[in-house]
Amino acid sequence: MKISPPAFPTYLAENMAHGMAIRDFFAAAVLQGMYANPNHGGYNQHYTDAIEAYAMADAMMKARDQ
């Protein structure tokens, strides 16, 4: 997988992009959806949820590259 570019880049004088990585932004959106679901399995499985969110983010990154 390529390095994740920033989701909300800002550019400095060196023309270097900084900001939250798109992969992290996608994972955060997935987690938001998981916890917004009233049928979510529970809130004591944070690590498992994070693993699933990043797996989905990776799939989104792969689809984005196509």
C-alpha positions in Angstrom: 0.0 0.0 0.0 1.2 3.5 -0.8 1.8 5.9 2.0 -1.4 7.5 3.1 -1.6 11.1 2.0 -3.1 13.7 4.3 -6.9 14.1 4.4 -6.8 17.8 5.1 -3.4 19.0 3.9 -1.8 22.2 4.7 1.2 23.3 2.8 4.3 25.0 4.3 6.9 27.1 2.5 8.7 23.9 1.6 5.5 22.7 -0.2 5.3 19.7 2.1 1.8 18.4 3.0 0.9 17.9 6.7 -2.3 16.8 8.3 -4.3 13.7 9.3 -3.7 10.7 7.1 -6.6 9.7 4.9 -6.3 6.1 6.3 -6.8 7.5 9.8 -9.7 9.6 8.6 -11.4 6.6 7.0 -10.9 4.5 10.2 -12.4 7.2 12.3 -15.4 7.4 10.0 -15.8 3.6 10.2 -15.7 3.7 14.1 -18.2 6.5 14.1 -20.6 4.4 12.1 -20.0 1.3 14.3 -20.7 3.2 17.5 -23.7 5.1 16.0 -25.3 1.7 15.3 -27.7 0.9 18.3 -27.1 -2.8 17.5 -23.4 -2.6 18.0 -22.1 -5.5 20.1 -20.9 -3.4 23.0 -18.4 -0.8 24.0 -15.9 -3.1 25.8 -14.3 -4.3 22.6 -12.4 -1.1 21.6 -9.2 -2.9 20.4 -11.2 -5.3 18.2 -13.3 -2.4 16.8 -10.1 -0.5 16.0 -8.6 -3.5 14.1 -11.9 -3.8 12.1 -12.0 -0.1 11.4 -8.4 -0.1 10.0 -9.1 -3.2 8.0 -12.1 -1.4 6.4 -9.9 1.8 6.0 -7.3 -0.4 4.2 -10.0 -1.7 1.9 -11.1 1.8 1.2 -7.6 2.8 0.4 -7.2 -0.1 -2.0 -10.5 0.8 -3.7 -9.4 4.4 -4.0 -6.2 3.3 -5.9 -8.2 1.5 -8.6 
